[in-house]
């Protein structure tokens, strides 16, 4: 596959809402500004910082791919972005949320239209 044909793939840093463990989410651009979360993997905080997984801003629509395995800590298949700008896992059922990054709580609502990320190639 030539570099032109390769999909635009990035990694976004997230945290488990239960264990507060950091994990990476692989996000792939399937169409122009149409991003799908396709994979998740455990990563240590210092490794995520060293890799710079929050350097670029992604804009568009975001979805969870049907093959997305979920959070490595709790298997939650949803993702939520807090007002602090950080991403975390979500079970897709409860409407109350406490951010594992900043500890703010509240009701969920709205759609995500941007994420901070870094290229995976």
N, C-alpha and C positions, 0 to 999 in steps of 0.2 A: 504494500500500500504506500503510495507516495505521500509526502508531507501534506500536500494539498487535500488529499482524500481523508486524512486522519481527522477524527472528530476533535473538537475543542473540549478538552477535559481539564477540570480543576479540582482542587481539594479544599474543602471548607472545614474549619475547626468547629467542633460541637462538644457538648457535655451531656452526660447522662443525668437526668433529673433526679434519679434515686441515689446513685453512688457518687455523683459529681466527678466521675472519671472523664477525662478528655478523650475524644475520638475524632477521627477524620471521616468526612463524607465525600466520596467521589461523585462529582456532578458533571454530567456530559451534556453538551449542547446538541440536541437532536435536530433542531431547525434553528433558524436565526432567532435568537433571544427566547428559545424554548428549551429550558434546562430540566434534566431529570436526574434525581439522586439514584445512583446505580449500585453503590457499594459503601460499606462502612468498615472501619478498622480501628482497633485500639491504638492509641499513641500517647506517649508521655508528654506532659506540658512543655518540658524543656526541648524535646525533639520537635514539637509543633512550632515553637518559637524559632528554633534554629532553621527549620524549613521555610519559615515565613508564610504559613498557610493563610494569612489574612491580609495580603498585600494588594490585591486587585479587587475592583468592585464589579460584580456581575449584575446586569440588569435584564429584566424580562419576566417571563412566567416560569414558575417552579413547580415541579410535580415529583412524586415518588414513583419510581419504576416498579412494576409488579414483581421484579426479581430482587429488589432492595432487601437485604437481610435484616435490617433494623439495627438498633443500638446494640453494640457489643456488650453493654452492661445489663440491659433489661429487656432487650428485643423489641422495644417500642418502635413501631414502624413509621410514626409521624415525626415531623420536625416543626419547631416553632421558633420564631425570632422574637427576642425580647426588645423592649424599648432601648435597652443598653446597646443593642446592635449585635448581640451574641446569639448563637444558635444552640438549641438543645433538643433532646428527644421528646416525644410526646406520644401518649397512648392512643390518641384519636378519639377518646371517649369523654374524658372530663373536660369541663369548661373553665375550671380554675387552674391557675398556673403559678408556680414559684420558680423564678429563674435560678439555676444552679451557679450562675456567674456572679450576679449582683444581689440576689435574694429578694428582689422586688416580686410582689405577687399581684394577681388581678385576674380578670376574666379575659379569655381569648376572643379575638375578633380581627377581621380584616384579612388581607392577603399580603404575602411577601412579594416585593417587586425588585429587591436588590439584596445581594449578599457579598461579603468580603471573602476573597479566595486567592489561590495561587495556582499556576499551571502545574500539571502533573506530568509533563514531558520535558 
